[in-house]
Structure formats: C-alpha cells, structure tokens
Amino acid sequence: VQLQASGGGLVRAGGSLKLSCAASGTTFGLNAVGWYRQPPGKQREVVARISADRTTNYADAVKGRFTISRDIRQNTLYLQMNSLRPEDTAIYSCMLIKNRKEYWGQGTQVTVSS
C-alpha cells in the first residue's frame, strides 16, 4: 500500500486549497481514512476522518471550513480547505487503516500567510 499526497502550497488567509491523496495497492472505498496535520513545533493531530462505516468526523478547529471526501473511481482521497487561517499552517498527511494496520502518505506542506 502506498499513499501519495499532493496539493499543498502557500496561500493567503481566507484562501482555499484542495489536497489529494492517491492510493495504490488498495482502495479507499472500504477502509477508514483520514487527514492529519503537524503544525510547526507541535504534535500531529487529526483533521478529518471517514470511518469504515462511512461516518465523517472533523476536528473542532476545521468544522465548517474543511471537507473530506473520496472518489472511488479515481481511488483518491481529498481535503477541501476553505477560509484558511495562519493557524492551519502544517504538514498535512493522509492515512488509511487496512487490516488494522496504518498506512501514511509522505505529507504535503500547507502554509497560510496573514
């Protein structure tokens, strides 16, 4: 299983970015998946998750601004990020759980300027 995240970059506060995570060796459709982030100098934290039962959960800090979704045909996980804030600056990584094992993408940098 390999995950490849992309779509990060530099954006001004209030702007939008859409992150993508392509999977090979498995599919997103039947597994728990999620986006996590690690801000500078801080620990990694969950941003949004889709559970195996398709329940979606968001961190309080991103509710109403971020949307997690997956395209079964493209086998890609997305994170649409709107109304970005400087505190959203972090390395964003995608994650998939398959057979109780976690798989992680390499991360993509998101920087939000004020």
C-alpha positions in Angstrom: 0.0 0.0 0.0 1.3 3.4 -1.0 -0.3 6.8 -0.5 0.8 9.9 -2.3 -0.4 13.3 -1.0 -0.3 16.5 -3.1 -1.9 19.9 -3.4 -0.2 21.8 -0.6 1.3 25.3 -1.1 1.4 28.9 0.0 -1.9 30.7 0.3 -3.2 33.9 2.0 -5.5 33.8 4.9 -9.1 33.4 3.6 -8.0 31.4 0.6 -8.6 27.8 -0.3 -6.6 24.7 -1.2 -7.6 21.2 -2.1 -5.4 18.3 -1.1 -5.4 15.0 -2.8 -4.1 11.6 -1.7 -3.8 8.9 -4.3 -3.6 5.3 -3.3 -2.0 2.3 -4.9 -2.2 -1.3 -3.7 -5.6 -0.8 -2.0 -8.8 1.2 -2.3 -10.2 4.0 -0.2 -13.7 2.8 -0.5 -13.8 0.1 2.2 -11.3 1.4 4.7 -11.1 4.0 7.4 -9.2 7.0 6.0 -8.2 10.4 7.3 -6.2 13.6 7.0 -3.8 14.6 9.8 -1.6 17.6 10.2 1.5 18.6 12.2 1.9 22.3 12.8 5.4 23.6 13.4 6.8 22.6 16.8 3.6 20.7 17.7 2.4 17.1 17.6 0.4 15.6 14.8 -3.3 16.0 15.1 -6.4 14.7 13.4 -8.1 17.0 10.9 -10.8 14.8 9.4 -11.7 11.1 9.2 -14.1 8.8 7.4 -14.6 5.7 9.4 -15.2 2.2 7.9 -18.9 2.7 8.5 -18.7 5.9 6.4 -19.1 8.2 9.4 -17.3 11.5 8.9 -15.7 13.4 11.8 -13.8 16.7 11.9 -11.6 18.5 14.4 -13.4 21.4 16.0 -10.9 23.8 14.6 -11.8 23.0 11.0 -15.6 22.3 11.2 -17.5 24.2 8.6 -14.3 25.1 6.7 -12.8 21.8 5.6 -14.5 18.9 3.8 -13.1 15.3 3.4 -14.3 13.2 0.5 -13.2 10.3 -1.6 -13.6 9.4 -5.2 -14.0 5.7 -5.5 -13.3 5.6 -9.3 -10.2 7.7 -9.0 -9.2 5.9 -5.8 -8.3 9.3 -4.3 -9.0 11.0 -1.0 -9.5 14.7 -0.9 -9.5 17.5 1.6 -11.1 20.7 0.5 -9.9 23.5 2.7 -11.7 26.9 2.7 -11.3 30.1 4.7 -7.8 29.1 5.6 -6.1 30.7 8.6 -2.5 31.1 9.6 -3.0 28.5 12.3 -3.8 25.9 9.6 -0.2 26.0 8.6 1.2 22.5 8.9 2.4 19.4 7.1 -0.8 17.5 6.0 -0.7 13.7 5.7 -3.2 11.2 4.6 -3.8 7.9 6.4 -5.5 4.7 5.7 -6.3 1.7 8.0 -6.3 -1.7 6.4 -6.4 -4.9 8.3 -5.8 -3.0 11.5 -2.6 -1.5 10.1 -2.0 2.2 9.4 -0.5 3.4 6.2 0.7 7.0 5.8 1.4 9.3 2.9 4.6 11.4 2.9 2.9 14.7 3.7 2.4 18.0 1.9 3.2 21.4 3.3 0.4 24.0 3.7 1.4 27.5 4.6 -1.1 30.2 5.2 0.1 33.8 5.4 -1.6 36.5 7.3 
